[in-house]
Amino acid sequence: MLSLAASACLGLLSCSADQPQGVIRIDDSMFQPPIDGIYGSEEWTGTIVIGDDRTELAMVEVTSKGNGHLTICSQMFRVYDSHGDLDLFDPSCLDITFVDLNNDGYRDLVLHGEIVESDDEEVFIRRVPVLQVYRFDDNLARFELMPSLQPGAIQAPSMLWD
């Protein structure tokens, strides 16, 4: 059996818009201006089949200031940052992937990208890779952060907003 880290990497490599092998991916090419929204804001709304017996409404909202989040299962995940306020994502929208990594019949959530850190003067400091894996817990009906992918893995702060 593959480790969770290896499964996450394979899941990310197999992603595409047509959802092969049970993989669902959301990216910023799917975002649209809201009907009565603020100029410059974008959103996406859709249904994610988490498992055979569970479907959840999902929404990505991006503000006109360039910050955004994914809402699913009554949880909010920071997934978009193009606003030059110390740190931003590269690409601006983290890769958002739903894929069953542990073969429990439920799709887990993988967020992947980089944080570009800068100081108060907007001088580049460093790039920090982000790979966050949230396992879907059917008993709690929510995603739970997997604390460690592998020894030595760079673990950025959780993207979950409680």
PyMOL commands that set and color helices and strands:
alter all, ss='L'
color gray80, all
select helices_A, chain A and resi 4-13+20-22+28-30
alter helices_A, ss='H'
color red, helices_A
select strands_A, chain A and resi 24-26+42-51+54-62+67-72+75-81+87-99+108-118+124-137+142-145+160-161
alter strands_A, ss='S'
color yellow, strands_A
deselect
rebuild
show_as cartoon
